[in-house]
Amino acid sequence: MQEQHFSHENELLAMAPLNADGDNQLFKKQRVHLTGAGYVQWDFILPDGIDWHFHQESIYLRSDIQLKEFKEFIRDELRQIIARRIEQAR
């Protein structure tokens, strides 16, 4: 697979939401947007209702491969956060 570079921030935003199989189990809601400071921000409502946010400078998300890697980071972090919160609730 050849790396594809985004020519505009709108292309990046269109591909940024987490929408792979199983992603919907990680959150109730998500919103992805550009901040005024050149960051892409992911806002999540986790299954227990807490807000959680991630952001990354858009210059580090210039290609589909860079975005894919950051989305995997978000998934891994969300899984760990959810597991910790479940453990703390016991």
N, CA, C and O atoms as a DFTB+ gen file, in Angstrom:
360 C
 N C O
     1  1       0.846      -1.179       0.000
     2  2       0.000       0.000       0.000
     3  2       0.892       1.244       0.000
     4  3       1.808       1.373       0.812
     5  1       0.608       2.127      -0.906
     6  2       1.406       3.343      -1.009
     7  2       0.831       4.422      -0.096
     8  3      -0.382       4.610      -0.005
     9  1       1.731       5.114       0.568
    10  2       1.328       6.193       1.467
    11  2       0.667       7.309       0.670
    12  3       1.164       7.728      -0.375
    13  1      -0.473       7.783       1.192
    14  2      -1.172       8.889       0.549
    15  2      -1.126      10.096       1.466
    16  3      -1.417       9.995       2.658
    17  1      -0.761      11.230       0.908
    18  2      -0.680      12.467       1.678
    19  2      -1.964      13.263       1.495
    20  3      -2.531      13.318       0.404
    21  1      -2.409      13.875       2.581
    22  2      -3.608      14.698       2.530
    23  2      -3.259      16.042       1.901
    24  3      -2.279      16.680       2.285
    25  1      -4.059      16.462       0.940
    26  2      -3.800      17.742       0.286
    27  2      -4.514      18.890       0.990
    28  3      -4.209      20.058       0.749
    29  1      -5.464      18.556       1.858
    30  2      -6.219      19.589       2.569
    31  2      -6.657      19.026       3.918
    32  3      -6.850      17.819       4.066
    33  1      -6.809      19.910       4.893
    34  2      -7.220      19.466       6.229
    35  2      -8.580      18.782       6.216
    36  3      -8.844      17.928       7.062
    37  1      -9.449      19.139       5.272
    38  2     -10.756      18.484       5.192
    39  2     -10.627      16.997       4.870
    40  3     -11.424      16.191       5.351
    41  1      -9.632      16.626       4.063
    42  2      -9.382      15.213       3.782
    43  2      -8.967      14.490       5.053
    44  3      -9.422      13.377       5.320
    45  1      -8.112      15.117       5.829
    46  2      -7.678      14.558       7.107
    47  2      -8.871      14.379       8.039
    48  3      -9.036      13.315       8.638
    49  1      -9.693      15.396       8.165
    50  2     -10.858      15.320       9.055
    51  2     -11.838      14.237       8.625
    52  3     -12.450      13.586       9.471
    53  1     -11.991      14.039       7.332
    54  2     -12.912      13.016       6.838
    55  2     -12.465      11.616       7.232
    56  3     -13.300      10.731       7.420
    57  1     -11.164      11.405       7.359
    58  2     -10.632      10.084       7.691
    59  2     -10.317       9.921       9.176
    60  3      -9.980       8.822       9.615
    61  1     -10.421      10.988       9.946
    62  2      -9.963      10.978      11.332
    63  2     -10.852      10.221      12.324
    64  3     -10.310       9.667      13.281
    65  1     -12.165      10.160      12.163
    66  2     -12.969       9.462      13.177
    67  2     -12.605       7.981      13.299
    68  3     -12.219       7.336      12.324
    69  1     -12.736       7.469      14.509
    70  2     -12.542       6.041      14.744
    71  2     -13.807       5.332      14.282
    72  3     -14.884       5.548      14.839
    73  1     -13.679       4.487      13.266
    74  2     -14.851       3.812      12.731
    75  2     -14.569       2.385      12.292
    76  3     -15.293       1.843      11.457
    77  1     -13.535       1.771      12.838
    78  2     -13.227       0.379      12.534
    79  2     -14.158      -0.532      13.334
    80  3     -14.825      -0.089      14.269
    81  1     -14.192      -1.806      12.953
    82  2     -14.997      -2.772      13.699
    83  2     -14.589      -2.759      15.164
    84  3     -13.405      -2.848      15.486
    85  1     -15.559      -2.650      16.036
    86  2     -15.296      -2.665      17.466
    87  2     -15.043      -1.307      18.080
    88  3     -15.082      -1.176      19.303
    89  1     -14.783      -0.288      17.268
    90  2     -14.517       1.040      17.825
    91  2     -15.712       1.580      18.598
    92  3     -15.540       2.290      19.589
    93  1     -16.925       1.249      18.151
    94  2     -18.114       1.785      18.824
    95  2     -18.262       1.267      20.248
    96  3     -19.066       1.807      21.007
    97  1     -17.521       0.251      20.632
    98  2     -17.540      -0.243      22.012
    99  2     -16.645       0.592      22.921
   100  3     -16.717       0.469      24.144
   101  1     -15.811       1.430      22.340
   102  2     -14.872       2.235      23.119
   103  2     -15.470       3.560      23.586
   104  3     -14.919       4.199      24.482
   105  1     -16.580       3.979      22.996
   106  2     -17.157       5.282      23.334
   107  2     -18.629       5.315      22.954
   108  3     -19.102       4.540      22.123
   109  1     -19.343       6.253      23.602
   110  2     -20.744       6.498      23.241
   111  2     -20.836       7.493      22.096
   112  3     -21.646       7.338      21.182
   113  1     -19.987       8.526      22.160
   114  2     -19.982       9.587      21.147
   115  2     -18.549       9.998      20.867
   116  3     -17.669       9.879      21.719
   117  1     -18.338      10.484      19.651
   118  2     -17.048      11.080      19.319
   119  2     -17.277      12.289      18.427
   120  3     -18.256      12.377      17.687
   121  1     -16.349      13.201      18.527
   122  2     -16.343      14.387      17.666
   123  2     -14.891      14.655      17.316
   124  3     -14.021      14.627      18.187
   125  1     -14.630      14.912      16.058
   126  2     -13.279      15.243      15.607
   127  2     -13.348      16.607      14.936
   128  3     -14.204      16.851      14.086
   129  1     -12.434      17.492      15.328
   130  2     -12.443      18.840      14.764
   131  2     -11.048      19.437      14.800
   132  3     -10.155      18.939      15.487
   133  1     -10.879      20.518      14.044
   134  2      -9.630      21.277      14.071
   135  2      -9.750      22.373      15.109
   136  3     -10.775      23.049      15.200
   137  1      -8.705      22.544      15.882
   138  2      -8.671      23.658      16.822
   139  2      -8.064      24.858      16.102
   140  3      -7.501      24.720      15.016
   141  1      -8.180      26.007      16.701
   142  2      -7.607      27.205      16.102
   143  2      -6.090      27.212      16.091
   144  3      -5.479      28.024      15.396
   145  1      -5.479      26.323      16.848
   146  2      -4.021      26.305      16.979
   147  2      -3.358      25.275      16.066
   148  3      -2.181      24.963      16.251
   149  1      -4.085      24.742      15.087
   150  2      -3.492      23.794      14.158
   151  2      -3.463      22.360      14.639
   152  3      -2.680      21.553      14.137
   153  1      -4.299      22.035      15.597
   154  2      -4.388      20.676      16.116
   155  2      -5.663      20.005      15.625
   156  3      -6.674      20.665      15.386
   157  1      -5.600      18.689      15.480
   158  2      -6.800      17.883      15.306
   159  2      -7.145      17.369      16.695
   160  3      -6.285      16.834      17.395
   161  1      -8.398      17.530      17.092
   162  2      -8.814      17.089      18.426
   163  2      -9.928      16.065      18.304
   164  3     -10.882      16.238      17.546
   165  1      -9.780      14.985      19.077
   166  2     -10.796      13.946      19.194
   167  2     -11.429      14.093      20.568
   168  3     -10.732      14.063      21.582
   169  1     -12.748      14.253      20.606
   170  2     -13.501      14.343      21.857
   171  2     -14.371      13.094      21.963
   172  3     -15.106      12.755      21.035
   173  1     -14.279      12.423      23.093
   174  2     -15.046      11.194      23.299
   175  2     -15.878      11.286      24.566
   176  3     -15.471      11.911      25.546
   177  1     -17.043      10.661      24.539
   178  2     -17.807      10.354      25.741
   179  2     -17.637       8.852      25.913
   180  3     -18.096       8.072      25.079
   181  1     -16.980       8.445      26.990
   182  2     -16.718       7.032      27.233
   183  2     -17.990       6.329      27.697
   184  3     -18.964       6.990      28.059
   185  1     -17.993       4.995      27.691
   186  2     -19.201       4.262      28.076
   187  2     -19.752       4.627      29.453
   188  3     -20.958       4.522      29.680
   189  1     -18.882       5.057      30.382
   190  2     -19.366       5.425      31.718
   191  2     -19.739       6.905      31.817
   192  3     -20.048       7.395      32.903
   193  1     -19.711       7.625      30.678
   194  2     -20.169       9.008      30.639
   195  2     -19.098      10.068      30.796
   196  3     -19.402      11.256      30.692
   197  1     -17.856       9.683      31.043
   198  2     -16.789      10.670      31.229
   199  2     -16.301      11.192      29.869
   200  3     -16.275      10.460      28.879
   201  1     -15.921      12.463      29.848
   202  2     -15.324      13.072      28.651
   203  2     -13.838      12.743      28.614
   204  3     -13.167      12.751      29.646
   205  1     -13.330      12.455      27.426
   206  2     -11.895      12.209      27.255
   207  2     -11.479      12.808      25.924
   208  3     -12.221      12.735      24.945
   209  1     -10.287      13.402      25.885
   210  2      -9.852      14.135      24.701
   211  2      -8.422      13.760      24.320
   212  3      -7.586      13.473      25.176
   213  1      -8.166      13.770      23.020
   214  2      -6.829      13.590      22.467
   215  2      -6.631      14.684      21.428
   216  3      -7.583      15.114      20.778
   217  1      -5.401      15.126      21.278
   218  2      -5.118      16.058      20.192
   219  2      -3.704      15.828      19.671
   220  3      -2.826      15.334      20.378
   221  1      -3.521      16.203      18.420
   222  2      -2.228      16.069      17.764
   223  2      -2.118      17.190      16.728
   224  3      -3.096      17.542      16.069
   225  1      -0.925      17.734      16.600
   226  2      -0.712      18.768      15.587
   227  2      -0.946      18.174      14.200
   228  3      -0.468      17.083      13.889
   229  1      -1.676      18.897      13.387
   230  2      -2.017      18.379      12.058
   231  2      -0.774      18.160      11.192
   232  3      -0.811      17.339      10.275
   233  1       0.314      18.867      11.457
   234  2       1.532      18.656      10.659
   235  2       2.108      17.254      10.861
   236  3       2.862      16.771      10.016
   237  1       1.759      16.592      11.976
   238  2       2.227      15.228      12.226
   239  2       1.244      14.183      11.719
   240  3       1.446      12.986      11.924
   241  1       0.183      14.630      11.061
   242  2      -0.836      13.727      10.516
   243  2      -1.029      14.015       9.027
   244  3      -2.159      14.097       8.548
   245  1       0.050      14.164       8.319
   246  2      -0.025      14.571       6.906
   247  2      -0.340      13.430       5.951
   248  3      -0.687      13.673       4.795
   249  1      -0.226      12.192       6.413
   250  2      -0.480      11.058       5.521
   251  2      -1.436      10.071       6.182
   252  3      -1.665      10.113       7.391
   253  1      -1.987       9.182       5.356
   254  2      -2.903       8.177       5.881
   255  2      -2.196       7.233       6.855
   256  3      -2.819       6.746       7.798
   257  1      -0.927       6.972       6.644
   258  2      -0.185       6.076       7.536
   259  2       0.033       6.736       8.896
   260  3      -0.138       6.091       9.931
   261  1       0.406       8.010       8.901
   262  2       0.581       8.724      10.172
   263  2      -0.738       8.791      10.934
   264  3      -0.762       8.608      12.151
   265  1      -1.828       9.050      10.227
   266  2      -3.139       9.103      10.874
   267  2      -3.523       7.735      11.423
   268  3      -4.017       7.636      12.546
   269  1      -3.305       6.694      10.653
   270  2      -3.627       5.329      11.100
   271  2      -2.871       4.992      12.382
   272  3      -3.447       4.420      13.308
   273  1      -1.599       5.338      12.443
   274  2      -0.796       5.064      13.638
   275  2      -1.321       5.834      14.845
   276  3      -1.364       5.291      15.949
   277  1      -1.718       7.086      14.654
   278  2      -2.232       7.860      15.781
   279  2      -3.591       7.335      16.224
   280  3      -3.886       7.323      17.419
   281  1      -4.414       6.905      15.289
   282  2      -5.708       6.328      15.657
   283  2      -5.519       5.038      16.455
   284  3      -6.283       4.769      17.381
   285  1      -4.514       4.240      16.107
   286  2      -4.211       3.028      16.889
   287  2      -3.776       3.401      18.299
   288  3      -4.159       2.741      19.265
   289  1      -2.977       4.457      18.420
   290  2      -2.583       4.952      19.741
   291  2      -3.823       5.321      20.551
   292  3      -3.930       4.954      21.721
   293  1      -4.763       6.048      19.935
   294  2      -5.990       6.440      20.635
   295  2      -6.763       5.204      21.077
   296  3      -7.209       5.134      22.223
   297  1      -6.928       4.231      20.190
   298  2      -7.651       2.996      20.548
   299  2      -7.007       2.308      21.747
   300  3      -7.691       1.921      22.695
   301  1      -5.691       2.160      21.693
   302  2      -4.978       1.504      22.799
   303  2      -5.177       2.262      24.104
   304  3      -5.427       1.657      25.146
   305  1      -5.067       3.578      24.049
   306  2      -5.258       4.394      25.254
   307  2      -6.685       4.272      25.777
   308  3      -6.889       4.126      26.983
   309  1      -7.666       4.329      24.894
   310  2      -9.061       4.208      25.331
   311  2      -9.312       2.859      25.999
   312  3      -9.986       2.794      27.027
   313  1      -8.777       1.786      25.426
   314  2      -8.934       0.455      26.043
   315  2      -8.345       0.441      27.452
   316  3      -8.961      -0.085      28.380
   317  1      -7.160       1.015      27.613
   318  2      -6.521       1.050      28.932
   319  2      -7.308       1.911      29.910
   320  3      -7.475       1.535      31.070
   321  1      -7.788       3.052      29.458
   322  2      -8.565       3.953      30.317
   323  2      -9.836       3.261      30.781
   324  3     -10.176       3.309      31.963
   325  1     -10.538       2.618      29.859
   326  2     -11.783       1.929      30.201
   327  2     -11.506       0.803      31.187
   328  3     -12.243       0.641      32.158
   329  1     -10.456       0.026      30.953
   330  2     -10.116      -1.072      31.866
   331  2      -9.794      -0.544      33.261
   332  3     -10.229      -1.125      34.255
   333  1      -9.038       0.549      33.349
   334  2      -8.714       1.132      34.663
   335  2      -9.965       1.625      35.363
   336  3     -10.120       1.425      36.568
   337  1     -10.861       2.266      34.626
   338  2     -12.078       2.810      35.235
   339  2     -12.996       1.687      35.714
   340  3     -13.644       1.819      36.753
   341  1     -13.058       0.591      34.970
   342  2     -13.856      -0.560      35.413
   343  2     -13.265      -1.130      36.690
   344  3     -13.995      -1.452      37.627
   345  1     -11.948      -1.255      36.732
   346  2     -11.273      -1.787      37.925
   347  2     -11.486      -0.867      39.123
   348  3     -11.721      -1.349      40.231
   349  1     -11.411       0.433      38.921
   350  2     -11.600       1.387      40.018
   351  2     -13.030       1.376      40.539
   352  3     -13.266       1.660      41.713
   353  1     -13.974       1.051      39.680
   354  2     -15.385       1.054      40.083
   355  2     -15.741      -0.149      40.951
   356  3     -16.800      -0.165      41.577
   357  1     -14.877      -1.146      40.995
   358  2     -15.161      -2.359      41.794
   359  2     -14.953      -2.112      43.256
   360  3     -15.145      -3.016      44.068
